[in-house]
Amino acid sequence: MKVVSFFVLVFLFYSCEQSENRTDKVLSSINKQEISEIKEKRVLYFFTSFDKIRIENYSLSIKSKEKYTVYFYENLDDRKKNIILRFNNKEKTLNFGSQFFTKKEGELLVKETKNKFNFYWQGINASHQTQPILFNEEYGVLGIYNSYGPDLVFLKEKTKKSDLLKGVLISMENFNPN
């Protein structure tokens, strides 16, 4: 029994170490073949139920290679909240975690950012999905909508314009790719 417990503990420590280093591995693999890099600040508006809004600060690093571009959102206070998205430049698909999103008809023009954002949608219809994602290749992610979880809006700076935030949320909520 002691031997089994020992192996379980070793496995747990190894697994935790691997998840901590995942971000570093993705970024280091990109650094080896890096073409260009852009760094900007982002403010995340984290919307949960009960009208609660949490604001967090992120640093966005955009690293481009021939085949894909990686968008690394680094939480300045908690490394566990880092977000990595990959955009396939050839196929024009977006990879978020284990999910793949394709560009759908329709776009959102945001006057404050002077950018048009495209809606990216998963092909699978199931409940509890993260979709749509509002995305622009130059800006990165504007919004991530989750029907049963928190909604995210990334801006370049803090805003008191609740109409801007509401407009992004409503556009994502009402989007239908059919």
C-alpha positions as CSV (number, residue, x, y, z in Angstrom):
1,M,0.0,0.0,0.0
2,K,2.9,2.4,0.8
3,V,4.4,1.7,-2.7
4,V,1.1,2.6,-4.4
5,S,0.7,5.7,-2.3
6,F,4.2,6.8,-3.2
7,F,3.6,6.4,-6.9
8,V,0.3,8.3,-6.6
9,L,2.1,11.2,-4.9
10,V,4.9,11.2,-7.5
11,F,2.3,11.3,-10.3
12,L,0.4,14.2,-8.6
13,F,3.5,16.3,-8.2
14,Y,4.6,15.6,-11.7
15,S,1.2,16.4,-13.1
16,C,1.0,19.7,-11.2
17,E,4.5,20.6,-12.5
18,Q,3.5,19.9,-16.1
19,S,0.4,22.1,-16.0
20,E,2.5,25.0,-14.5
21,N,5.0,24.7,-17.3
22,R,2.5,24.4,-20.2
23,T,2.4,28.1,-20.8
24,D,6.2,28.3,-20.8
25,K,6.4,25.4,-23.3
26,V,4.0,26.9,-25.7
27,L,5.7,30.3,-25.6
28,S,9.3,28.8,-25.9
29,S,8.3,26.8,-28.9
30,I,7.1,30.0,-30.6
31,N,10.2,32.0,-29.6
32,K,12.4,29.5,-31.5
33,Q,10.6,30.4,-34.8
34,E,9.3,33.8,-34.0
35,I,8.5,36.2,-36.9
36,S,7.0,39.2,-35.1
37,E,5.8,40.1,-31.7
38,I,3.4,42.8,-30.4
39,K,2.8,43.5,-26.7
40,E,-0.1,45.5,-25.4
41,K,-2.1,45.9,-22.2
42,R,-5.6,44.7,-21.8
43,V,-8.3,45.1,-19.2
44,L,-10.6,42.2,-18.7
45,Y,-14.2,42.7,-17.7
46,F,-15.3,39.4,-16.1
47,F,-19.2,39.2,-16.0
48,T,-20.8,36.7,-13.8
49,S,-24.5,36.2,-12.9
50,F,-26.1,38.5,-10.4
51,D,-24.7,41.6,-12.3
52,K,-21.3,41.3,-10.7
53,I,-18.3,42.6,-12.7
54,R,-14.7,41.9,-11.8
55,I,-11.9,43.8,-13.5
56,E,-8.5,42.2,-14.0
57,N,-5.3,43.5,-15.8
58,Y,-3.6,41.5,-18.5
59,S,-0.7,41.8,-20.8
60,L,-1.3,40.7,-24.3
61,S,1.6,39.2,-26.3
62,I,0.9,38.5,-30.0
63,K,3.5,36.3,-31.6
64,S,3.2,35.5,-35.3
65,K,4.7,32.8,-37.4
66,E,4.0,31.7,-40.9
67,K,1.4,29.1,-40.1
68,Y,-0.3,30.6,-37.0
69,T,-0.4,33.5,-34.5
70,V,-0.5,33.0,-30.8
71,Y,-2.4,35.4,-28.5
72,F,-1.0,35.0,-24.9
73,Y,-3.1,36.9,-22.3
74,E,-1.0,37.0,-19.1
75,N,-2.8,37.9,-16.0
76,L,-0.7,40.3,-14.1
77,D,-1.8,39.1,-10.7
78,D,-2.4,35.4,-11.0
79,R,-0.5,33.2,-13.5
80,K,-3.2,30.5,-13.3
81,K,-5.6,32.8,-15.1
82,N,-3.4,33.1,-18.2
83,I,-5.2,32.5,-21.5
84,I,-3.7,31.2,-24.8
85,L,-5.4,31.2,-28.2
86,R,-4.0,30.2,-31.5
87,F,-5.1,31.5,-34.8
88,N,-4.4,29.4,-37.9
89,N,-3.4,32.0,-40.5
90,K,-4.0,29.7,-43.5
91,E,-7.4,28.1,-42.4
92,K,-8.6,31.2,-40.5
93,T,-9.6,29.1,-37.5
94,L,-9.3,29.9,-33.8
95,N,-8.1,27.4,-31.2
96,F,-9.1,28.0,-27.6
97,G,-8.1,25.2,-25.3
98,S,-9.3,22.0,-26.9
99,Q,-12.0,23.8,-28.9
100,F,-11.8,25.0,-32.5
101,F,-13.8,27.9,-33.8
102,T,-14.5,28.9,-37.4
103,K,-15.4,32.4,-38.7
104,K,-19.1,32.9,-39.3
105,E,-21.0,35.5,-41.4
106,G,-21.5,38.7,-39.5
107,E,-19.3,41.2,-37.8
108,L,-19.4,43.9,-35.1
109,L,-17.9,47.3,-35.6
110,V,-16.7,48.9,-32.4
111,K,-16.3,52.6,-32.8
112,E,-14.1,52.9,-29.7
113,T,-11.5,50.5,-31.0
114,K,-12.0,51.4,-34.7
115,N,-12.0,47.7,-35.5
116,K,-14.4,45.2,-37.0
117,F,-14.6,42.0,-35.1
118,N,-15.7,38.6,-36.5
119,F,-17.8,36.0,-34.8
120,Y,-16.1,32.7,-34.3
121,W,-18.3,29.7,-33.6
122,Q,-17.9,26.0,-32.8
123,G,-19.3,23.5,-35.2
124,I,-20.7,21.3,-32.5
125,N,-24.1,22.1,-31.0
126,A,-24.2,21.2,-27.3
127,S,-25.1,22.9,-24.1
128,H,-22.5,24.7,-21.9
129,Q,-20.5,25.8,-24.9
130,T,-18.2,28.8,-25.1
131,Q,-19.4,30.6,-28.1
132,P,-19.2,32.9,-29.9
133,I,-15.8,34.5,-29.6
134,L,-15.5,38.1,-31.0
135,F,-12.1,38.2,-32.6
136,N,-9.9,40.4,-34.8
137,E,-6.5,39.3,-36.0
138,E,-4.8,42.7,-35.1
139,Y,-6.7,43.3,-31.8
140,G,-7.1,39.8,-30.6
141,V,-10.1,38.8,-28.5
142,L,-12.8,41.4,-27.8
143,G,-15.3,39.0,-26.1
144,I,-15.9,35.5,-25.1
145,Y,-19.5,34.4,-24.4
146,N,-20.4,31.4,-22.3
147,S,-24.1,30.6,-22.0
148,Y,-23.7,29.0,-18.6
149,G,-20.6,30.7,-17.3
150,P,-18.8,34.0,-17.1
151,D,-18.6,36.3,-20.1
152,L,-15.4,38.1,-20.9
153,V,-14.7,41.4,-22.6
154,F,-11.1,42.6,-23.2
155,L,-10.5,46.3,-23.8
156,K,-7.2,48.2,-24.2
157,E,-8.1,50.4,-21.2
158,K,-10.6,50.8,-18.4
159,T,-13.9,52.4,-19.5
160,K,-16.9,53.8,-17.7
161,K,-18.9,53.4,-20.9
162,S,-21.4,50.8,-19.8
163,D,-23.1,51.0,-23.2
164,L,-19.9,49.7,-24.9
165,L,-19.7,46.7,-22.5
166,K,-23.4,46.0,-22.8
167,G,-23.3,46.3,-26.6
168,V,-20.5,43.7,-26.8
169,L,-22.4,41.3,-24.5
170,I,-25.7,41.7,-26.2
171,S,-24.1,41.2,-29.7
172,M,-22.5,37.9,-28.5
173,E,-25.7,36.7,-26.7
174,N,-27.9,37.4,-29.7
175,F,-25.6,36.1,-32.4
176,N,-27.0,33.1,-34.3
177,P,-24.8,31.7,-37.1
178,N,-27.8,30.0,-38.9
